Amino acid sequence: MKTLDELKKLRDESLKKMTMRYQKDGFRVQVGMGTCGIASGARPILNAFLEQCEFHDLKNVTVTQVGCMGECAHEPMAEIIDESGQSYIYCALTIPMVRQIVERHIVNHQPITKYLLSERKDK
Amino acid sequence: MLERIQVLICGGTGCMSSHSKEIKKAFEDELTLLGIKSEVGLVLTGCFGLCEKGPVIVVYPDETFYSHVSVTDVRAICEEHLLKGRPISRLMVNDPIAKTKIKQMSQLKFYSKQKRIALRNCGQINPLDINEYIARDGYMALGKVLTELSPEAVIDEVIASGLKGRGGGGFPTGMKWQFARSSQSDTKFVICNADEGDPGAFMDRAILEGDPHSVLEAMAICGYAIGSKQGYIYVRAEYPVAVERLHHAIEQARSYGLLGDHIFQTDFSFNIDIRLGAGAFVCGEETALIKSIEGYRGMPVSKPPFPAVKGLWGQPTNVNNVETFANVPVIFLRGAGYFRSIGTEKSPGTKVFALGGKINNTGLVEVPMGTTLREVVYEIGGGIPGKRQFKAIQTGGPSGGCITAKDLDTPIDFDNLTALGSMMGSGGMIIMDEDNCMVDVARFYLDFTVDESCGKCTPCREGTKQMLDILNKICEGEGTLEDIDELERLGEMIKKTSLCGLGQTAPNPVLSTIKHFRDEYLAHVTDRTCPAGVCSNLTHFVIHDNCIGCTKCAKHCPVNAISGWPKQVHILDQDLCIKCGACKKACPVGAITSEPLHKGVSL
């Protein structure tokens, strides 16, 4: 290491790995991982969320898993809670859907209504 | 892949001794088995502070706080919490008031009342990974100092912060640096005093084990300020984990170019080496410490000349304590004004205390100066276990004194504690309840200083021994009233005539217990009784008629002196009894008491 700028760069690099210990606000992604969720493939979905967060370099997102969310028929599901506390439940997720959701909803703050559980029920 | 969950396992001394290393191993095995190893981060951190509840584990991002975790619990944590997201409530801490489980670390009163500056990274980062320290703005203070400030400006900033030495003396750190800087010499030294010897104090150990880089960074800043190229850390060999982590930290800092030649492309070069001490208490005294580093017996020399003028190998030397150094980077990161805004006018900043003795939350706490003793004992410390009555706090270890219940509301700072006849010392706090005999406590501390006296000056070598003999006599029931006066006379003399701090403060525990608990001394010499029931020659234990016959006392008795059938009043055989008091502690209804000898033996 030679300069202060290099140190700052290293700090920001290292901070990425540790943000979860200090970041308390921002988006929270909860993937339903009851037996139903796991059986219908919630684990790849969870990993996809993590990969996408890393890809977009998102620091204020907490990805975590929760138990059965109740609508087992529509698993895998994920609840996204934004900064204001508003919650959105996406259902029947696939990995391409996760990419879109992270890009549009979390990065650009535009929920994708057609994937929401509330939309699905109307059909 | 980015980690989804991070599991922080306490790697402090307390938790290590209750198998936190094995717990980490078990986590590794279990996570591999479940196939989720890549998404879960495992970190062995420094001390979390709440040693009473160890081994402690914190699971992020939700900050779930698990206490008393054993190796067999690991499987449940992995399968339930890490895999399925269901936290395990049986391992969480109970909230004594609301009767519910406390889920998050920040909800614990123990943590919410604290202000952590010196311990800012302990329990937060992996001490073996320099990148985690850098992520927490590590070495930024050094970078700022080297590229923006002149050595004089550095010293001015430390003086402005009002930081005082945390090792016990309470001397302003900035002034000390100033003295070392104004001494003319090409070679100067920086020494970190990590020879922590007070019984019951372990904050320096926790900092070295949990956040070694903060000390290295501060030593380099100090080196720049006083014009030194070489630093030494004098740490006792009985802290093997601290030594190992320091070695590792120094290696890492060197490989990153944060120690060595031309740090941050400036002309400043600085190196740090470790010197091991054999664990002598007197080597915490700076001149004795310097002698020990030079290879001689650790014996103090008279001051002046002070180390700042003529120290290690005759060169100007600055000696600071570990906790003092750990505060320094914060002063440069957040400014002297921020540091001054915490604590009191005369003693800014925080102080780390090691709580021990009769208290619920044994462990390390860091509070702003000016916090009252009552807050520390009852709110952070959680009060006295077993519904016992508070009696006194011993602060400052073998150099300090006792503080009684009437002074519990005193705000803690250097001057207030000295005014009460005790001292800050390095920050050990031993809490005592009604079952502690103050004469015995004084004897314990004096016994320690007699052992640790280096023997160079007569008052300390002979005087403390004489005092100890008198105390032994009193505890055995052969003391007289003149003995108490003699203790006071000797104590004052030793204080005035000893060479170094060890001797000058050695009589303090005796003098302060005589001052606050003279009635207990009088009970020992005139009534020939020990009110607390500790001194075995002056007491005997009696089982009263309210005994419920639960047989607990009989089970705890080491010499089988108690007999009796269940649900009947038990009988204690006075001839066999060794007066250890185990039965009194075990009794659930308080039917066993210690009585003065002359009250007669009821069989």
Interface residues (C-beta under 8 A of the other chain):
Chain A: M1 K2 T3 L4 L7 K8 L10 R11 E13 S14 L15 K16 K17 M18 M20 R21 Q23 M33 G34 I38 L46 N47 L50 E51 C53 E54 T62 V63 T64 Q65 V66 G67
Chain B: M1 L2 E3 R4 I5 Q6 L8 E39 G41 Y60 P61 D62 L83 K84 G85 R86 Q124 I125 N131 E132 I134 A135 R136 D137 G138 Y139 M140 G143 K144 T147 Y256 G257 L258 F264 Q265
